[in-house]
Amino acid sequence: MEKSIGLAVLPDTDQQRHTVGIIMNGVTGRMGTNQHLLRSIVAIREQGGIATPDGGTVYPEPILVGRNLEKLRALGERTGIDRMTTKLDEALADDFYQIYFDAQITGRRYAAVKKAIAAGKHVYCEKPTGTSLEKALDLYRLAEAAGVKHGVVQDKLWLPGLRKLKRLMEADFFGDILSVRGDFGYWVFEGTSIPAQRPSWNYRKEDDGGIMVDMLCHWRYVLDNLFGDVKSVFCLGATHIPKRVDERGDTYSATADDAAYAVFELAGGVVAQFNSSWVTRVRRDDLLTIQVDGTRGSAVAGLRECRIQHYGNTPKPVWNPDIPQPIDFYADWATVPEQEPYANAFRAQWELFLKHVVLDTPFPYGLLEGAKGVQLAELGLKSWEERCMLPVNQLNV
């Protein structure tokens, strides 16, 4: 039997504990389970909550929502969370739950988040926030009109490697930044002999799949927050592997792009290039690397590590293909040390959002920022179709 939602949790009588009820929809998927539930909400609960300046704590009390009760029960056994339901409307009707979180597939997000806003819930959701810019902006406008707080997952801003890049920029390590180059991806098996490590809907356009829709949303907030607002984009997509095998062992046509090659012009004249691919084999430091070149120094950041080369430590190559390369180009890079602790990137943003809801602390990563990501993804697809560079205009809200 499903748990009775209305009686599942009672608010704490301890005035020092700020209990926050969270409806967590879509957490039976890979990202929802691992990053949002286990490594974020469960981890926060296990440490006793989030410390507040008044000496108290913010403590999350989730209810797990999904379409498959058996999967929810399995998650409950792993986490000790015994509140779960397959009926979203009942959860939304319970006043105890203040926050609605959505990690469903993109096509289900708009309707569910819209319903949560109408129920007066604060909303926090994965990206993309809609299957179109129109829907993404509609969610932002609805949330603003309802007066609810809202946030969008922008996890890569809290990756240790990118945090180190940010610190280098704050210390003016680079001088004038000239360019940014990102390489993301890995080989996703087709499923013929080795099972695929990503769900099949990712490769079907009709199911809102495609790497451009997925990753350009990420690159928008990374570029905007670290290097300068995106002013224009040129993007070429490709479906390199036309046939794949799904979870049931059936062969299907891959109708969505599995690689995207993009060039962005940023405010201030910085040029950024990002290759995103599910059909590449990794020979670099990590699944994501971002190289920043400046007049005084360069850095290459991965998910966790960051390596730097200063102007005074830059070798002077001379082109001569007739002899073996005399320079070890890896030798003159130094590793940025661990100067501060780094929490899981998803958990770090969850903590900020929970404090935003309870303590009204700032949280600049709302649904408008999510809409900017959808805008860039749409422009990327249009650029691919029209084979031209397109301006990224300010959104009219």
C-alpha positions as a Python dict, from the first residue, in 0.01 Angstrom:
ca = {
    (1, 'M'): (0, 0, 0),
    (2, 'E'): (112, 354, -62),
    (3, 'K'): (184, 571, 239),
    (4, 'S'): (-81, 815, 356),
    (5, 'I'): (62, 1148, 255),
    (6, 'G'): (-128, 1378, 486),
    (7, 'L'): (-22, 1191, 800),
    (8, 'A'): (323, 1089, 685),
    (9, 'V'): (514, 1375, 844),
    (10, 'L'): (438, 1628, 1113),
    (11, 'P'): (627, 1957, 1150),
    (12, 'D'): (893, 1972, 1419),
    (13, 'T'): (806, 2139, 1746),
    (14, 'D'): (1175, 2226, 1792),
    (15, 'Q'): (1195, 2592, 1693),
    (16, 'Q'): (1562, 2551, 1603),
    (17, 'R'): (1487, 2297, 1330),
    (18, 'H'): (1332, 2435, 1012),
    (19, 'T'): (1174, 2127, 854),
    (20, 'V'): (1110, 2157, 481),
    (21, 'G'): (878, 1915, 304),
    (22, 'I'): (994, 1835, -50),
    (23, 'I'): (801, 1655, -322),
    (24, 'M'): (1069, 1475, -525),
    (25, 'N'): (931, 1369, -862),
    (26, 'G'): (1138, 1160, -1103),
    (27, 'V'): (1401, 1039, -858),
    (28, 'T'): (1390, 679, -982),
    (29, 'G'): (1603, 782, -1282),
    (30, 'R'): (1982, 769, -1279),
    (31, 'M'): (2045, 1137, -1211),
    (32, 'G'): (1753, 1176, -972),
    (33, 'T'): (1857, 877, -763),
    (34, 'N'): (2231, 929, -747),
    (35, 'Q'): (2284, 1303, -748),
    (36, 'H'): (1966, 1454, -612),
    (37, 'L'): (1843, 1192, -368),
    (38, 'L'): (2142, 993, -240),
    (39, 'R'): (2426, 1245, -267),
    (40, 'S'): (2220, 1554, -186),
    (41, 'I'): (1902, 1515, 19),
    (42, 'V'): (1995, 1190, 195),
    (43, 'A'): (2346, 1323, 266),
    (44, 'I'): (2201, 1643, 413),
    (45, 'R'): (1967, 1439, 633),
    (46, 'E'): (2250, 1213, 749),
    (47, 'Q'): (2453, 1512, 867),
    (48, 'G'): (2154, 1640, 1063),
    (49, 'G'): (2053, 1918, 826),
    (50, 'I'): (2204, 2246, 710),
    (51, 'A'): (2337, 2479, 979),
    (52, 'T'): (2175, 2823, 998),
    (53, 'P'): (2317, 3147, 1145),
    (54, 'D'): (2073, 3130, 1440),
    (55, 'G'): (2225, 2800, 1551),
    (56, 'G'): (1945, 2592, 1406),
    (57, 'T'): (1919, 2364, 1105),
    (58, 'V'): (1726, 2332, 781),
    (59, 'Y'): (1613, 1971, 756),
    (60, 'P'): (1459, 1822, 439),
    (61, 'E'): (1166, 1577, 466),
    (62, 'P'): (1108, 1431, 118),
    (63, 'I'): (825, 1231, -30),
    (64, 'L'): (925, 1022, -332),
    (65, 'V'): (696, 1049, -634),
    (66, 'G'): (708, 831, -945),
    (67, 'R'): (506, 614, -1178),
    (68, 'N'): (650, 280, -1060),
    (69, 'L'): (569, 194, -699),
    (70, 'E'): (814, -97, -689),
    (71, 'K'): (1102, 133, -785),
    (72, 'L'): (990, 381, -520),
    (73, 'R'): (983, 107, -256),
    (74, 'A'): (1332, -4, -353),
    (75, 'L'): (1454, 353, -312),
    (76, 'G'): (1279, 375, 21),
    (77, 'E'): (1461, 65, 143),
    (78, 'R'): (1797, 212, 37),
    (79, 'T'): (1737, 550, 197),
    (80, 'G'): (1508, 488, 492),
    (81, 'I'): (1251, 725, 342),
    (82, 'D'): (906, 574, 387),
    (83, 'R'): (695, 849, 228),
    (84, 'M'): (616, 773, -134),
    (85, 'T'): (329, 790, -382),
    (86, 'T'): (240, 749, -746),
    (87, 'K'): (-22, 1025, -714),
    (88, 'L'): (136, 1365, -769),
    (89, 'D'): (-191, 1554, -718),
    (90, 'E'): (-227, 1418, -364),
    (91, 'A'): (125, 1525, -276),
    (92, 'L'): (66, 1873, -418),
    (93, 'A'): (-253, 1903, -212),
    (94, 'D'): (-63, 1848, 115),
    (95, 'D'): (32, 2180, 275),
    (96, 'F'): (325, 2025, 459),
    (97, 'Y'): (526, 2001, 138),
    (98, 'Q'): (661, 2345, 53),
    (99, 'I'): (890, 2256, -239),
    (100, 'Y'): (827, 2066, -560),
    (101, 'F'): (1135, 1917, -728),
    (102, 'D'): (1127, 1774, -1081),
    (103, 'A'): (1384, 1540, -1237),
    (104, 'Q'): (1153, 1371, -1487),
    (105, 'I'): (1232, 1346, -1856),
    (106, 'T'): (1204, 1684, -2025),
    (107, 'G'): (871, 1621, -2194),
    (108, 'R'): (690, 1572, -1861),
    (109, 'R'): (845, 1868, -1679),
    (110, 'Y'): (638, 2164, -1800),
    (111, 'A'): (297, 2028, -1703),
    (112, 'A'): (412, 1907, -1361),
    (113, 'V'): (598, 2226, -1267),
    (114, 'K'): (304, 2437, -1386),
    (115, 'K'): (74, 2233, -1164),
    (116, 'A'): (309, 2274, -867),
    (117, 'I'): (320, 2651, -913),
    (118, 'A'): (-61, 2660, -922),
    (119, 'A'): (-58, 2467, -593),
    (120, 'G'): (159, 2739, -438),
    (121, 'K'): (475, 2531, -411),
    (122, 'H'): (826, 2669, -445),
    (123, 'V'): (983, 2489, -741),
    (124, 'Y'): (1329, 2354, -811),
    (125, 'C'): (1388, 2151, -1122),
    (126, 'E'): (1636, 1997, -1359),
    (127, 'K'): (1712, 2146, -1698),
    (128, 'P'): (1599, 2188, -1970),
    (129, 'T'): (1302, 2358, -1803),
    (130, 'G'): (1085, 2309, -2109),
    (131, 'T'): (1072, 2157, -2455),
    (132, 'S'): (1053, 2510, -2599),
    (133, 'L'): (1158, 2860, -2500),
    (134, 'E'): (792, 2959, -2490),
    (135, 'K'): (715, 2697, -2225),
    (136, 'A'): (1031, 2773, -2026),
    (137, 'L'): (943, 3143, -2014),
    (138, 'D'): (584, 3061, -1925),
    (139, 'L'): (702, 2875, -1614),
    (140, 'Y'): (913, 3172, -1511),
    (141, 'R'): (624, 3416, -1556),
    (142, 'L'): (382, 3189, -1370),
    (143, 'A'): (621, 3149, -1077),
    (144, 'E'): (680, 3523, -1055),
    (145, 'A'): (307, 3596, -1069),
    (146, 'A'): (238, 3334, -799),
    (147, 'G'): (511, 3475, -574),
    (148, 'V'): (679, 3137, -527),
    (149, 'K'): (1054, 3090, -512),
    (150, 'H'): (1210, 2901, -799),
    (151, 'G'): (1542, 2751, -900),
    (152, 'V'): (1703, 2550, -1177),
    (153, 'V'): (1985, 2298, -1139),
    (154, 'Q'): (2312, 2446, -1268),
    (155, 'D'): (2542, 2190, -1113),
    (156, 'K'): (2859, 2246, -1312),
    (157, 'L'): (2915, 2582, -1145),
    (158, 'W'): (3001, 2391, -825),
    (159, 'L'): (3238, 2136, -978),
    (160, 'P'): (3578, 2162, -804),
    (161, 'G'): (3758, 2213, -1136),
    (162, 'L'): (3537, 2506, -1233),
    (163, 'R'): (3550, 2654, -882),
    (164, 'K'): (3929, 2657, -916),
    (165, 'L'): (3896, 2832, -1252),
    (166, 'K'): (3678, 3094, -1085),
    (167, 'R'): (3937, 3151, -813),
    (168, 'L'): (4209, 3197, -1077),
    (169, 'M'): (3996, 3458, -1250),
    (170, 'E'): (3936, 3639, -921),
    (171, 'A'): (4314, 3650, -870),
    (172, 'D'): (4363, 3789, -1225),
    (173, 'F'): (4580, 3491, -1316),
    (174, 'F'): (4485, 3497, -1685),
    (175, 'G'): (4525, 3866, -1764),
    (176, 'D'): (4293, 3932, -2057),
    (177, 'I'): (4101, 3614, -2139),
    (178, 'L'): (4120, 3542, -2510),
    (179, 'S'): (3939, 3213, -2563),
    (180, 'V'): (3768, 2920, -2395),
    (181, 'R'): (3764, 2567, -2535),
    (182, 'G'): (3551, 2290, -2391),
    (183, 'D'): (3553, 1919, -2474),
    (184, 'F'): (3276, 1707, -2330),
    (185, 'G'): (3168, 1350, -2389),
    (186, 'Y'): (3258, 985, -2413),
    (187, 'W'): (3164, 675, -2609),
    (188, 'V'): (2805, 569, -2538),
    (189, 'F'): (2777, 209, -2651),
    (190, 'E'): (2520, 137, -2918),
    (191, 'G'): (2376, -158, -2728),
    (192, 'T'): (2452, -423, -2989),
    (193, 'S'): (2709, -620, -2789),
    (194, 'I'): (2761, -400, -2483),
    (195, 'P'): (2456, -237, -2320),
    (196, 'A'): (2427, 140, -2356),
    (197, 'Q'): (2503, 346, -2045),
    (198, 'R'): (2249, 617, -2131),
    (199, 'P'): (1870, 576, -2178),
    (200, 'S'): (1743, 532, -2532),
    (201, 'W'): (1514, 837, -2524),
    (202, 'N'): (1830, 1052, -2535),
    (203, 'Y'): (1868, 951, -2901),
    (204, 'R'): (1509, 1006, -3016),
    (205, 'K'): (1408, 1357, -3119),
    (206, 'E'): (1041, 1268, -3077),
    (207, 'D'): (1113, 1201, -2707),
    (208, 'D'): (1295, 1537, -2666),
    (209, 'G'): (1638, 1374, -2687),
    (210, 'G'): (1956, 1510, -2840),
    (211, 'I'): (2290, 1625, -2707),
    (212, 'M'): (2239, 1983, -2825),
    (213, 'V'): (1924, 2029, -2618),
    (214, 'D'): (2096, 1868, -2323),
    (215, 'M'): (2440, 2027, -2323),
    (216, 'L'): (2387, 2376, -2463),
    (217, 'C'): (2172, 2445, -2157),
    (218, 'H'): (2481, 2366, -1949),
    (219, 'W'): (2721, 2569, -2159),
    (220, 'R'): (2491, 2872, -2138),
    (221, 'Y'): (2515, 2904, -1760),
    (222, 'V'): (2883, 2809, -1751),
    (223, 'L'): (2974, 3075, -2006),
    (224, 'D'): (2739, 3343, -1869),
    (225, 'N'): (2855, 3301, -1510),
    (226, 'L'): (3229, 3254, -1566),
    (227, 'F'): (3341, 3417, -1889),
    (228, 'G'): (3078, 3658, -2021),
    (229, 'D'): (2725, 3665, -2157),
    (230, 'V'): (2672, 3465, -2476),
    (231, 'K'): (2607, 3707, -2763),
    (232, 'S'): (2594, 3475, -3065),
    (233, 'V'): (2616, 3107, -3155),
    (234, 'F'): (2703, 2885, -3447),
    (235, 'C'): (2639, 2516, -3397),
    (236, 'L'): (2668, 2212, -3621),
    (237, 'G'): (2500, 1895, -3505),
    (238, 'A'): (2531, 1538, -3627),
    (239, 'T'): (2371, 1199, -3581),
    (240, 'H'): (2682, 991, -3630),
    (241, 'I'): (2530, 656, -3530),
    (242, 'P'): (2189, 609, -3697),
    (243, 'K'): (2085, 282, -3529),
    (244, 'R'): (2095, 186, -3162),
    (245, 'V'): (1952, -85, -2937),
    (246, 'D'): (1711, 9, -2657),
    (247, 'E'): (1655, -126, -2306),
    (248, 'R'): (1436, -409, -2435),
    (249, 'G'): (1692, -522, -2690),
    (250, 'D'): (1504, -374, -2987),
    (251, 'T'): (1688, -188, -3261),
    (252, 'Y'): (1561, 167, -3318),
    (253, 'S'): (1644, 466, -3537),
    (254, 'A'): (1844, 739, -3366),
    (255, 'T'): (1661, 1052, -3476),
    (256, 'A'): (1835, 1302, -3245),
    (257, 'D'): (2186, 1447, -3265),
    (258, 'D'): (2457, 1259, -3077),
    (259, 'A'): (2727, 1527, -3128),
    (260, 'A'): (2731, 1907, -3144),
    (261, 'Y'): (3015, 2138, -3243),
    (262, 'A'): (2954, 2497, -3130),
    (263, 'V'): (3125, 2836, -3144),
    (264, 'F'): (3008, 3120, -2919),
    (265, 'E'): (3091, 3489, -2915),
    (266, 'L'): (3089, 3629, -2562),
    (267, 'A'): (3063, 3978, -2421),
    (268, 'G'): (3403, 4141, -2416),
    (269, 'G'): (3523, 3965, -2730),
    (270, 'V'): (3603, 3624, -2579),
    (271, 'V'): (3557, 3334, -2824),
    (272, 'A'): (3437, 3000, -2687),
    (273, 'Q'): (3426, 2662, -2860),
    (274, 'F'): (3255, 2355, -2718),
    (275, 'N'): (3251, 2006, -2864),
    (276, 'S'): (2985, 1781, -2709),
    (277, 'S'): (2979, 1418, -2816),
    (278, 'W'): (2843, 1081, -2713),
    (279, 'V'): (3050, 919, -2989),
    (280, 'T'): (3405, 1007, -2890),
    (281, 'R'): (3674, 813, -2706),
    (282, 'V'): (3841, 1003, -2426),
    (283, 'R'): (4210, 1089, -2448),
    (284, 'R'): (4218, 1392, -2224),
    (285, 'D'): (4225, 1451, -1849),
    (286, 'D'): (3852, 1401, -1786),
    (287, 'L'): (3506, 1357, -1940),
    (288, 'L'): (3482, 1737, -1944),
    (289, 'T'): (3782, 1965, -1987),
    (290, 'I'): (3774, 2342, -2027),
    (291, 'Q'): (4087, 2528, -2141),
    (292, 'V'): (4109, 2900, -2079),
    (293, 'D'): (4381, 3096, -2260),
    (294, 'G'): (4478, 3445, -2148),
    (295, 'T'): (4753, 3694, -2212),
    (296, 'R'): (4932, 3606, -1887),
    (297, 'G'): (4844, 3242, -1837),
    (298, 'S'): (4632, 2941, -1928),
    (299, 'A'): (4444, 2676, -1734),
    (300, 'V'): (4282, 2342, -1811),
    (301, 'A'): (4007, 2235, -1572),
    (302, 'G'): (3842, 1897, -1548),
    (303, 'L'): (3561, 1792, -1318),
    (304, 'R'): (3789, 1808, -1015),
    (305, 'E'): (4146, 1902, -1113),
    (306, 'C'): (4279, 2223, -1262),
    (307, 'R'): (4624, 2269, -1417),
    (308, 'I'): (4789, 2601, -1497),
    (309, 'Q'): (5074, 2737, -1706),
    (310, 'H'): (5193, 3093, -1651),
    (311, 'Y'): (5348, 3321, -1914),
    (312, 'G'): (5691, 3277, -1753),
    (313, 'N'): (5659, 2900, -1772),
    (314, 'T'): (5538, 2879, -2132),
    (315, 'P'): (5766, 2683, -2370),
    (316, 'K'): (5866, 2821, -2711),
    (317, 'P'): (5791, 2556, -2975),
    (318, 'V'): (5941, 2567, -3323),
    (319, 'W'): (5760, 2381, -3602),
    (320, 'N'): (5982, 2101, -3733),
    (321, 'P'): (5807, 1776, -3823),
    (322, 'D'): (6135, 1618, -3936),
    (323, 'I'): (6251, 1546, -3580),
    (324, 'P'): (6081, 1396, -3275),
    (325, 'Q'): (5907, 1661, -3065),
    (326, 'P'): (6170, 1778, -2810),
    (327, 'I'): (5917, 1942, -2575),
    (328, 'D'): (5707, 1751, -2324),
    (329, 'F'): (5399, 1974, -2338),
    (330, 'Y'): (5258, 1822, -2020),
    (331, 'A'): (5568, 1887, -1809),
    (332, 'D'): (5535, 2263, -1764),
    (333, 'W'): (5186, 2262, -1615),
    (334, 'A'): (5130, 2286, -1240),
    (335, 'T'): (4831, 2140, -1054),
    (336, 'V'): (4622, 2384, -854),
    (337, 'P'): (4624, 2256, -493),
    (338, 'E'): (4315, 2178, -289),
    (339, 'Q'): (4275, 2507, -103),
    (340, 'E'): (3918, 2457, 23),
    (341, 'P'): (3668, 2172, 68),
    (342, 'Y'): (3428, 2094, -216),
    (343, 'A'): (3088, 1937, -160),
    (344, 'N'): (2904, 1740, -425),
    (345, 'A'): (2802, 1996, -688),
    (346, 'F'): (2433, 1902, -679),
    (347, 'R'): (2428, 1904, -299),
    (348, 'A'): (2595, 2246, -286),
    (349, 'Q'): (2317, 2399, -494),
    (350, 'W'): (2047, 2212, -303),
    (351, 'E'): (2177, 2365, 20),
    (352, 'L'): (2167, 2713, -133),
    (353, 'F'): (1811, 2665, -254),
    (354, 'L'): (1686, 2526, 77),
    (355, 'K'): (1836, 2824, 261),
    (356, 'H'): (1680, 3051, 1),
    (357, 'V'): (1336, 2907, 79),
    (358, 'V'): (1374, 2908, 458),
    (359, 'L'): (1600, 3208, 524),
    (360, 'D'): (1535, 3415, 211),
    (361, 'T'): (1906, 3418, 123),
    (362, 'P'): (1995, 3510, -237),
    (363, 'F'): (1957, 3253, -515),
    (364, 'P'): (2019, 3392, -865),
    (365, 'Y'): (1965, 3066, -1056),
    (366, 'G'): (1592, 3084, -1115),
    (367, 'L'): (1362, 2980, -1396),
    (368, 'L'): (1471, 3274, -1611),
    (369, 'E'): (1823, 3131, -1614),
    (370, 'G'): (1673, 2799, -1714),
    (371, 'A'): (1491, 2968, -1999),
    (372, 'K'): (1820, 3116, -2121),
    (373, 'G'): (1955, 2764, -2155),
    (374, 'V'): (1653, 2654, -2358),
    (375, 'Q'): (1692, 2967, -2573),
    (376, 'L'): (2053, 2875, -2657),
    (377, 'A'): (1958, 2515, -2736),
    (378, 'E'): (1684, 2631, -2973),
    (379, 'L'): (1922, 2873, -3142),
    (380, 'G'): (2180, 2597, -3174),
    (381, 'L'): (1931, 2375, -3354),
    (382, 'K'): (1824, 2665, -3576),
    (383, 'S'): (2186, 2749, -3652),
    (384, 'W'): (2247, 2389, -3757),
    (385, 'E'): (1942, 2395, -3981),
    (386, 'E'): (2023, 2732, -4141),
    (387, 'R'): (2404, 2689, -4140),
    (388, 'C'): (2466, 3036, -3995),
    (389, 'M'): (2568, 3222, -3681),
    (390, 'L'): (2272, 3363, -3488),
    (391, 'P'): (2249, 3643, -3231),
    (392, 'V'): (2147, 3556, -2875),
    (393, 'N'): (1912, 3836, -2782),
    (394, 'Q'): (1802, 3939, -2436),
    (395, 'L'): (1484, 3760, -2336),
    (396, 'N'): (1164, 3963, -2327),
    (397, 'V'): (1000, 3883, -1992),
}
